[in-house]
Amino acid sequence: MEYNNLIEQAEQMVSEQTEPALIDALYNVTSDAFVFYFKAHSFHWNVTGKDFPQLHDFFGKIYENTFSKIDHLAEHIRALNAPAPMNLASLVANSKIAENKDPLTAMEMVAALEADNTKVLAGLLACAKMAEAADEIGLNDFLTQLYDEHKKLAWMLSSILKG
């Protein structure tokens, strides 16, 4: 057997084993992003207090940025020949981020986003490593950039809480 054929066979075996897990991980990242987006958007609507103008704008930037990435995540799922999420219930069910049920103070909102952002980071990191292992270079690049954005957000959220 030729060397190139062996490489192709090995790559196919890795792809067949990795792709379903990668799709599941990407679906979960998309679910986390959607719930994180909605939570930031609801905080944007409902924040009150002396820091209202700053937090209203800050939460607005978070939800707008997060929302802009959700379509790209879903398109990466489709590029892997899998269906993108079709309903809200599945997004909520597949997210590690819990919905808020009770009203929160402004700083509780910041703390909730900080905790949820940690979950987003963990999912992005795991999914990026899987994408790299599957030689999904474009997906890995996108996830790595998104991870960097959420690392900066983690710093900003923790800085607000220290104030």
Residue pairs with C-beta under 8 A, 6 or more apart in sequence:
11 135
14 133
14 134
14 135
15 134
18 130
18 133
18 134
19 80
19 134
21 130
22 80
22 127
22 130
22 131
22 134
22 136
23 77
23 80
23 82
25 123
25 126
25 127
25 130
26 73
26 76
26 77
26 80
26 127
26 131
26 139
27 77
27 82
27 85
27 94
28 94
28 95
28 96
28 123
28 127
29 73
29 120
29 123
29 124
29 127
29 143
30 70
30 73
30 74
30 77
30 84
30 85
30 91
31 85
31 90
31 91
31 92
31 93
31 94
31 95
32 95
32 96
32 97
32 116
32 119
32 120
32 123
33 66
33 69
33 70
33 73
33 120
34 70
34 85
34 91
34 95
35 91
35 92
35 95
35 97
35 99
35 116
36 66
36 97
36 113
36 116
36 117
36 120
37 63
37 66
37 67
37 70
38 63
38 99
39 97
39 99
39 100
39 112
39 113
39 116
40 59
40 62
40 63
40 66
40 113
41 59
41 63
41 67
42 100
43 55
43 59
43 104
43 109
43 112
43 113
44 56
44 59
44 60
44 62
44 63
46 103
46 104
46 109
47 55
47 56
47 59
47 106
47 109
48 106
49 55
49 105
49 106
51 106
52 106
55 106
55 109
55 110
58 156
58 160
59 109
59 113
62 113
62 153
65 149
69 146
72 142
74 84
74 85
75 84
76 138
76 139
76 142
77 83
77 84
77 85
78 84
79 139
80 136
85 91
85 94
92 99
96 119
96 122
96 123
97 116
97 119
97 120
100 112
104 112
107 160
107 161
110 157
110 160
110 161
111 161
113 157
114 154
114 157
114 158
114 161
117 150
117 153
117 154
117 157
118 154
120 150
121 147
121 150
121 151
121 154
124 143
124 146
124 147
124 150
125 147
127 143
128 140
128 143
128 144
128 147
131 139
131 140
131 143
132 140
